[in-house]
């Protein structure tokens, strides 16, 4: 059984006239080679499906984020296409060299979307998050001297253009590697070690991006995304990204340094909660803005499952080598946004940790308060 996870290439499709033909009541794709090209998500994947030269059924799963997904197959002499819908199957035969047949099955899988809601009216003024000033922070000054960001944002007139430029700069520093961590989780250490050729996980992009956005004059924070089954999931239940506050737009904007992506709907950059809602209800018009070539589908298939619980530190400042006292509320250091009606997570089995240093809220007003 196959899932469509092929490398992207460009090819030219050869359309040849052919007689209408069926085999055992199903349409037929003729081929003289043991592989055929597959078109999906507006991309062609060369030699992506191998032909089994017997009638054993071979299957390909297609995740249907849209209501229907166009899928095509092309050999050097023939082609065939389908409009695949979730929870439906499609079958055809590939005829190899005019004699042997291979039974092909396409399985349409409905993308598992879920509507989640939050409190949009209540506010708890005690849940204040502390942010760094853009000037006068010794650590940020040191970072600015070692890795200046001024030229990156120079001549950029809008907040969005500045943010995209810092995002792209951060993404280009190293390649993602989820199995290696920096010796210390701060921007200077990460950038120094990346310059030596090391590669790091998602949290490293988030850390560097936050600090460099602050050097560009923005309030920013690291945001931790967690799955619905965060307590018991056997695989990793989390992802780390960044949110930045735009004074120009008067809102928080979600950006992902690992993927070099800023989600935008109808011209408006989105925060993490808005991204989840946009994927659920407006996927077709959702845009992934970037200064690089990115895939909306690949990112959505990766990130959607993590967009359920959201948490940030209540203190986003740089406390090392300062007289500042760590900011806590009711003795807790972190704030988690939990959907209305959902249980507050208290543990993460995968990381063997308890969440005893967290406050919980269902309020978007609390979580997305304007930074002061």
C-alpha positions as CSV (number, residue, x, y, z in Angstrom):
1,X,0.0,0.0,0.0
2,X,1.4,3.4,-1.0
3,X,0.9,6.9,0.3
4,X,1.7,9.9,-1.9
5,X,5.0,11.2,-0.4
6,X,7.1,11.5,-3.5
7,X,9.8,14.0,-4.4
8,X,8.7,16.9,-6.6
9,X,9.9,17.0,-10.2
10,X,8.7,18.7,-13.4
11,X,7.8,16.5,-16.4
12,X,6.0,16.9,-19.7
13,X,2.8,14.8,-20.1
14,X,2.5,13.0,-23.4
15,X,-1.2,12.6,-24.4
16,X,-1.7,10.0,-27.0
17,X,-5.0,9.1,-28.7
18,X,-6.2,5.7,-27.7
19,X,-9.2,3.5,-28.1
20,X,-11.6,3.4,-25.2
21,X,-10.8,0.1,-23.4
22,X,-11.8,-1.6,-20.2
23,X,-10.7,-4.7,-18.5
24,X,-13.0,-6.6,-16.1
25,X,-15.3,-3.6,-16.3
26,X,-12.6,-1.1,-15.2
27,X,-10.7,1.6,-17.2
28,X,-7.2,0.7,-18.4
29,X,-3.9,2.7,-18.5
30,X,-1.5,1.3,-21.1
31,X,2.2,1.4,-20.4
32,X,5.5,-0.1,-21.8
33,X,7.4,0.7,-18.6
34,X,7.1,-0.6,-15.0
35,X,6.6,2.8,-13.6
36,X,4.1,5.6,-14.3
37,X,4.0,9.3,-13.4
38,X,1.5,10.6,-10.9
39,X,0.0,14.1,-10.8
40,X,-1.3,15.3,-7.4
41,X,-1.6,18.7,-5.7
42,X,-0.8,20.4,-9.1
43,X,2.6,18.6,-9.2
44,X,3.9,15.8,-11.3
45,X,5.9,13.0,-9.6
46,X,8.0,11.1,-12.1
47,X,8.0,7.3,-12.0
48,X,6.2,7.5,-8.7
49,X,4.1,4.3,-8.9
50,X,5.6,1.0,-9.8
51,X,3.5,-1.5,-11.8
52,X,3.1,-5.0,-10.4
53,X,2.9,-7.2,-13.5
54,X,0.2,-9.4,-12.1
55,X,-3.4,-8.9,-11.0
56,X,-2.5,-8.4,-7.3
57,X,-4.2,-5.2,-6.2
58,X,-1.9,-2.3,-5.3
59,X,-3.3,0.8,-3.5
60,X,-2.5,4.5,-3.2
61,X,-4.0,6.6,-0.4
62,X,-5.0,10.2,-1.2
63,X,-5.7,12.6,1.7
64,X,-8.6,14.8,0.6
65,X,-8.2,18.2,2.3
66,X,-10.4,19.7,-0.4
67,X,-13.9,18.3,-1.2
68,X,-12.3,16.5,-4.1
69,X,-8.7,16.1,-5.3
70,X,-7.7,15.7,-8.9
71,X,-5.3,12.8,-9.5
72,X,-3.8,11.7,-12.8
73,X,-1.5,8.9,-14.0
74,X,0.6,9.1,-17.2
75,X,2.7,6.6,-19.0
76,X,4.8,7.3,-22.1
77,X,1.8,6.3,-24.2
78,X,-1.3,6.9,-22.2
79,X,-3.0,8.8,-19.3
80,X,-5.9,8.5,-17.0
81,X,-7.4,10.9,-14.4
82,X,-9.8,10.8,-11.4
83,X,-11.5,13.3,-9.1
84,X,-11.0,11.7,-5.7
85,X,-13.3,12.3,-2.8
86,X,-12.9,11.3,0.8
87,X,-14.2,7.9,1.9
88,X,-14.5,6.7,-1.7
89,X,-12.4,4.2,-3.7
90,X,-11.4,4.3,-7.4
91,X,-10.0,1.3,-9.4
92,X,-8.4,0.8,-12.7
93,X,-5.9,-1.5,-14.5
94,X,-2.5,-0.8,-15.9
95,X,-1.8,-2.9,-18.9
96,X,1.9,-3.6,-19.3
97,X,3.2,-4.3,-22.9
98,X,-0.3,-5.2,-24.2
99,X,-0.5,-8.4,-22.1
100,X,0.0,-8.3,-18.4
101,X,-2.4,-6.3,-16.1
102,X,-1.9,-4.7,-12.8
103,X,-4.9,-3.9,-10.5
104,X,-4.7,-0.3,-9.2
105,X,-6.8,1.0,-6.2
106,X,-7.0,4.7,-5.2
107,X,-8.3,5.2,-1.6
108,X,-9.7,8.6,-0.9
109,X,-9.2,9.5,2.8
110,X,-11.2,12.4,4.3
111,X,-8.8,14.8,6.1
112,X,-9.8,14.7,9.8
113,X,-10.9,18.3,10.5
114,X,-12.3,19.4,13.8
115,X,-14.1,22.6,14.8
116,X,-12.8,23.9,18.2
117,X,-14.1,26.9,20.1
118,X,-12.8,29.3,22.7
119,X,-14.2,31.9,25.0
120,X,-14.2,35.2,23.2
121,X,-15.5,37.6,25.9
122,X,-14.0,36.9,29.3
123,X,-10.8,38.4,30.5
124,X,-8.6,37.7,33.5
125,X,-6.3,40.8,33.9
126,X,-4.0,38.8,36.2
127,X,-2.8,36.7,33.4
128,X,-0.3,39.2,32.1
129,X,2.6,38.1,30.0
130,X,5.9,40.0,30.2
131,X,7.7,40.8,27.0
132,X,11.2,42.2,26.3
133,X,11.8,45.7,25.3
134,X,13.4,46.1,21.9
135,X,16.1,48.3,23.2
136,X,18.5,48.1,26.1
137,X,18.5,44.4,26.6
138,X,22.1,43.2,27.0
139,X,21.5,39.8,25.4
140,X,19.7,41.3,22.4
141,X,22.5,43.8,22.0
142,X,25.1,41.1,22.0
143,X,23.0,39.1,19.4
144,X,22.6,42.2,17.3
145,X,26.4,42.7,17.2
146,X,27.2,39.1,16.3
147,X,24.3,38.5,13.9
148,X,23.0,41.9,12.7
149,X,19.5,42.0,11.3
150,X,19.3,45.6,10.3
151,X,20.2,45.0,6.6
152,X,17.6,42.2,6.5
153,X,14.7,44.6,7.3
154,X,16.2,47.7,5.6
155,X,13.9,49.3,3.1
156,X,10.9,47.1,4.2
157,X,8.0,49.4,4.8
158,X,5.3,47.2,6.3
159,X,5.3,45.0,9.4
160,X,4.5,41.9,7.2
161,X,7.4,42.5,4.9
162,X,9.8,43.0,7.8
163,X,8.6,39.8,9.5
164,X,8.8,37.8,6.4
165,X,12.4,38.9,5.8
166,X,13.5,37.9,9.4
167,X,11.6,34.6,9.0
168,X,13.4,33.9,5.7
169,X,16.8,34.8,7.2
170,X,16.2,32.5,10.2
171,X,15.0,29.6,8.0
172,X,18.2,29.8,5.9
173,X,20.7,29.4,8.8
174,X,20.6,25.6,8.9
175,X,18.6,22.5,7.8
176,X,16.1,20.9,10.1
177,X,17.2,17.9,12.1
178,X,14.9,16.7,14.8
179,X,17.4,14.5,16.5
180,X,20.1,17.0,17.5
181,X,19.8,19.8,20.1
182,X,22.1,22.8,20.6
183,X,24.4,22.9,23.6
184,X,22.3,25.7,25.0
185,X,18.8,26.8,23.9
186,X,19.5,30.5,23.1
187,X,19.8,32.3,19.8
188,X,23.5,33.1,19.9
189,X,24.5,29.5,20.8
190,X,22.2,28.1,18.1
191,X,23.5,30.5,15.4
192,X,27.1,29.9,16.4
193,X,26.7,26.1,16.3
194,X,24.7,26.3,13.0
195,X,27.6,28.3,11.5
196,X,29.8,25.3,12.4
197,X,27.5,23.1,10.3
198,X,25.1,21.7,12.9
199,X,21.4,21.3,12.2
200,X,18.6,21.6,14.8
201,X,14.9,20.9,15.5
202,X,11.8,23.2,15.3
203,X,12.4,24.8,18.7
204,X,15.7,26.2,17.6
205,X,14.1,28.1,14.7
206,X,11.5,29.4,17.1
207,X,14.1,30.7,19.6
208,X,16.2,32.4,17.0
209,X,13.2,33.9,15.2
210,X,11.8,35.3,18.4
211,X,15.1,37.0,19.4
212,X,15.8,38.4,15.9
213,X,12.2,39.8,15.6
214,X,12.8,41.6,18.9
215,X,16.0,43.1,17.5
216,X,13.9,44.2,14.5
217,X,11.6,46.1,16.9
218,X,8.8,43.7,17.5
219,X,7.3,42.0,20.6
220,X,7.5,38.3,20.0
221,X,7.1,35.0,21.8
222,X,7.7,31.3,21.4
223,X,4.5,29.3,21.1
224,X,4.2,25.6,21.8
225,X,1.6,23.6,19.9
226,X,0.2,20.4,21.3
227,X,-2.2,17.7,20.0
228,X,-5.6,16.9,21.4
229,X,-4.2,13.6,22.8
230,X,-1.1,15.3,24.2
231,X,-1.3,13.3,27.4
232,X,-1.1,9.8,25.9
233,X,0.2,10.1,22.3
234,X,2.9,7.5,21.6
235,X,4.7,9.7,19.1
236,X,5.8,13.3,19.6
237,X,2.7,15.4,20.6
238,X,4.1,18.8,20.0
239,X,5.6,21.4,17.6
240,X,7.3,24.8,18.4
241,X,6.8,28.0,16.4
242,X,6.7,31.8,16.9
243,X,4.1,34.5,17.2
244,X,4.9,38.2,16.7
245,X,2.8,41.2,17.4
246,X,2.2,43.7,14.6
247,X,1.5,47.2,15.8
248,X,0.5,48.1,12.2
249,X,-2.2,45.4,12.1
250,X,-2.9,45.4,15.9
251,X,-2.7,41.6,16.1
252,X,-0.6,38.6,16.8
253,X,0.8,36.8,13.8
254,X,1.8,33.1,13.7
255,X,5.0,32.2,11.8
256,X,6.9,28.9,11.5
257,X,10.6,29.2,11.2
258,X,11.2,25.6,10.4
259,X,8.9,25.8,7.3
260,X,9.4,29.5,6.5
261,X,5.7,30.1,6.5
262,X,3.2,32.9,7.5
263,X,-0.5,31.8,7.1
264,X,-2.7,34.5,5.5
265,X,-6.5,34.4,4.9
266,X,-8.2,37.1,2.7
267,X,-5.1,39.3,3.0
268,X,-4.9,39.0,6.9
269,X,-2.0,37.2,8.6
270,X,-3.3,34.7,11.2
271,X,-2.5,33.7,14.7
272,X,-2.2,30.0,15.7
273,X,-5.9,29.7,16.6
274,X,-7.0,31.5,13.5
275,X,-4.8,29.1,11.4
276,X,-6.6,26.1,12.9
277,X,-10.0,27.6,12.0
278,X,-8.9,28.6,8.5
279,X,-7.7,25.1,7.7
280,X,-11.0,23.7,9.0
281,X,-13.3,26.1,7.2
282,X,-11.4,28.0,4.5
283,X,-8.6,25.7,3.3
284,X,-9.2,26.6,-0.4
285,X,-8.5,30.3,0.2
286,X,-5.8,30.0,2.8
287,X,-2.4,31.1,1.6
288,X,1.0,30.3,3.1
289,X,3.0,33.5,2.5
290,X,6.8,33.1,2.2
291,X,9.8,34.5,0.5
292,X,10.7,30.9,-0.5
293,X,8.8,28.2,-2.4
294,X,6.6,26.3,0.1
295,X,3.8,23.8,-0.1
296,X,0.5,24.6,1.6
297,X,-0.7,21.0,1.6
298,X,2.5,19.5,3.0
299,X,2.5,22.1,5.8
300,X,-1.2,21.7,6.6
301,X,-0.9,17.9,6.7
302,X,2.0,18.3,9.2
303,X,0.8,21.1,11.5
304,X,-3.0,20.6,11.7
305,X,-2.9,17.9,14.3
306,X,-0.8,20.1,16.6
307,X,-3.2,23.0,16.5
308,X,-5.3,22.1,19.5
309,X,-3.6,23.2,22.8
310,X,-1.4,26.3,22.7
311,X,1.0,27.5,25.4
312,X,3.5,30.2,26.1
313,X,5.8,31.3,28.9
314,X,4.4,34.0,31.1
315,X,7.8,35.6,31.0
316,X,9.3,36.2,27.5
317,X,12.2,38.3,28.8
318,X,15.9,37.6,29.0
319,X,16.7,37.1,32.7
320,X,20.2,35.7,32.7
321,X,22.8,38.1,34.1
322,X,20.1,40.6,35.1
323,X,18.5,41.6,38.4
324,X,15.0,40.9,37.0
325,X,12.9,38.4,38.9
326,X,11.1,35.7,36.9
327,X,7.5,36.7,36.3
328,X,4.9,34.2,37.6
329,X,1.2,34.2,38.2
330,X,-0.1,32.2,41.2
331,X,3.3,30.6,41.3
332,X,3.0,29.3,37.7
333,X,5.3,30.0,34.8
334,X,3.3,29.0,31.7
335,X,-0.1,29.8,30.3
336,X,-2.0,27.2,28.2
337,X,-5.0,28.0,26.0
338,X,-7.4,25.1,26.0
339,X,-10.6,24.7,23.8
340,X,-13.9,25.2,25.5
341,X,-15.2,22.0,27.0
342,X,-11.8,20.2,26.8
343,X,-9.9,18.8,29.8
344,X,-6.8,20.6,31.0
345,X,-3.8,18.4,30.2
346,X,-1.7,17.6,33.3
347,X,0.9,15.3,31.9
348,X,2.8,14.3,28.7
349,X,3.6,10.6,28.8
350,X,5.9,10.8,25.7
351,X,8.3,13.2,27.5
352,X,7.6,11.7,30.9
353,X,6.6,15.1,32.3
354,X,3.9,16.5,34.4
355,X,2.4,19.9,33.6
356,X,2.4,21.3,37.1
357,X,3.8,24.7,36.2
358,X,0.8,25.7,34.0
359,X,-2.2,28.0,34.3
360,X,-5.1,27.3,31.9
361,X,-7.5,29.5,30.1
362,X,-10.2,29.1,27.5
363,X,-10.1,32.9,26.8
364,X,-8.7,34.3,23.5
365,X,-8.6,37.7,25.2
366,X,-6.2,36.4,27.8
367,X,-4.0,34.5,25.4
368,X,-3.9,37.1,22.7
369,X,-3.8,40.3,24.8
370,X,-2.0,43.2,23.3
371,X,1.6,43.2,24.7
372,X,2.5,46.0,27.1
